């Protein structure tokens, strides 16, 4: 049995979210499919809640938290964020901001959703998936979709030419 909420999220992303699923629909059929695929019901519920929270955070995007024109800001991570993201995760977020894949608001969404993962150990691959899920809910996802998928699948950060 698959018992990790992130596995459910990755499955949902690969099979539904990337194809533009309208998340406001009834989840009964999707839940039945997930149960049939071997996912635990409690983990499915956690994943659905996590996604609902992501959509809430993305809907609040219209309320800009930061002046996205500011490029010289330094992000100081709280103790829990530092422990959860680690140096590698923080470096990834900084690189993604540096190449314009993330802005200040989307970075904060990623941090929020990483902190909400129900996993004891969060590694760089988990953070990459969260980045992809956050970006997929942004209006400009089509512009960065290829980059984002490359980051998750190949572990690379594409260069701007």
Secondary structure, DSSP 8 states (H G I E B T S, - for coil): -B--HHHHHHHHHHHTGGGT--TTS--HHHHHHHHHTTB-HHHHHHHHHHHHHHHHHHHGGGS--S-TT--S------HHHHHHHHHHHHHHHHHHHHTTSS-HHHHHHHHHHHHT---S---HHHHHHHHHHHHHTSTTHHHHHHHHHHHHHH-------
